[in-house]
Amino acid sequence: MSMRNGTCTECGSDEIYMRSGWFHNIVVAFLPPRTRVYVCGTCGYLAEFIKEDSNLEHVRKNWGRVENTMKRKRDEQRTSMPEDTPTPTL
């Protein structure tokens, strides 16, 4: 599911509307970035994406990163070992 692909990530609806432009919701490097905004016509969920890579680079360098505290199911499958497998030592 992806708002960009026409499906709401919250409710699963396919009633998605999109608009491009400069919106003043956020400021990056002292200016509002050019963004694409997607809104679900069913539940009202809104997703906004920055379009220019240079603005994304500014965000990466200057904004605080949120640490992921949730494990993905496939990460657990990759790291789990059978009980009889010896634990590697460093």
N, C-alpha and C positions, 0 to 999 in steps of 0.2 A: 504494500500500500504506500502511496506517495501522493502528496498534494500536487506535485509537479506532473504526475501521470494521470491526474483527474480523479483520485480517490481520497476521501477524507481519512486521515490517519486516526481520528478520534471515533467517528461513528460509522465509517465505511461507505458513506453516501458518494454518489458520482455527480452530485450537483455542486461543482466547483467553479468559481469565478476567479479570473486573474486580471491584474492591472499592473503595468510597468510605469515607472516614473521616479521622481524624486519625492520621497515622503520624509517628513520631519520627525519620525518616531525615534530615530537614533542619529547620532553624529559620529562620523569617523574622520579623523584628521581635520577637524574644525568645520567640516561640511557634511550635509546629509548625502549619503551615497545613493546611487541609482539602484533601485531595488525592484523585485517582482513580488507582489503581494497576492496570495491565494486565500480565498475565503470560502468556507463551506456554506452553501445556501440552506442546508438542513439544520446543522447544529451551531453555526456561527464561528467555528474554530478558524483561526487565522494563522497563516504561516508566511513569513517574510524572508526573502533571500537576497543577499547582496550580489550584484551582477559583476562588478569589476574585480579582477584578481588583485589589483594594486590596493584596493580597500581591504580585501581579505588579508593581505600581507601586513597592513597596518594593524589590523585587529590581532593577528597572531603575535606581533611584536609588542603591543602595548596594552592589551587587555588581559585580565586574569583568566586563567584556564580553569574550568570546572573539572575536577577529577571524577572519573567514572567509578562508582562504588558498586555497580551491579555486574555480576559475571554473566556472560552470554552462555547459553546451554552448550554451544559447540566448544567453548574454551574449556569447560569442565570435562567434556569428553576427550579432548586432546591431552589434558594434563593428568587424567586419572590413569593409574597403573594397577594391574592385578595385584592382589595381596602377596603372591609368592615372588613378585619381581623385586630384586634387591634395590634399595634406594641408592642412587649414585652419590659418591662422595667427591668433594672438590679438593 
